[in-house]
Amino acid sequence: MDKLIPDPPPSPTTSLEDAMRADDLVKNREAIKRALDFYLCPAPAKPHPPSTLFMVVPNVDTESLLAHACESLASASAMASNFAGELSGFQRSTALAIQQIVMLAELAVNRALDRVDPQS
């Protein structure tokens, strides 16, 4: 069967249109690459500089750190215990739970301190 209407001839494109189309493809590829890199390969976060207001000396020995941590935990345990004495009900239970957690941390620090400098 013959067609009554012939196919239209292909429209001739100019070199300017081809260049613009190629330029658009390059821009699209660059945008896609930037988007994928942003979500799939994020830049590593810059580390925050430590605050110098309260700073531990970098070369202090482990035994001194553990001894100070143990003393701080003992003080926190005593404060929580005294504070719990002033409270009643659910608030007292909460303060005593905090004191128990602090005591458990103190026990762990004491064990670590024993391993660093065993008492023989």
C-alpha positions, 0 to 999 in steps of 0.5 A: 500500500502506498502512502498518500502523504510522504514523510517529511524530509529531515530538518537540516540542523545548523552547526550552531544548534549542534554546538548548543545541544552539545554544550547543554549535554555537557552542562547536564552531565556536570550537574548530574555528577555534582549532585551524585557526588554531593549525596554519595561522596560527601566531603569529610566534615572538618574536625572542630578544634577543641575548646581551650577553656577546659583542656586536659594536658595532652601528655598526662599519664593514664593513672592521673586521669583515672585518679581524677575521674574517680575523685570526680565520680565520688563527689558526684555520687555524694552530691546525688545522695545528699540531693536525694535525701531532700526529695521524696517519691518519684524524684527521690527514686530518680536521684538515687538511680543517678547516684547508682549509675555514678557509683557503677562508673566509679567502680569501673574507673577504680578497676581500670586504675587497679589495672594501670597501677596494681596495689601489691 
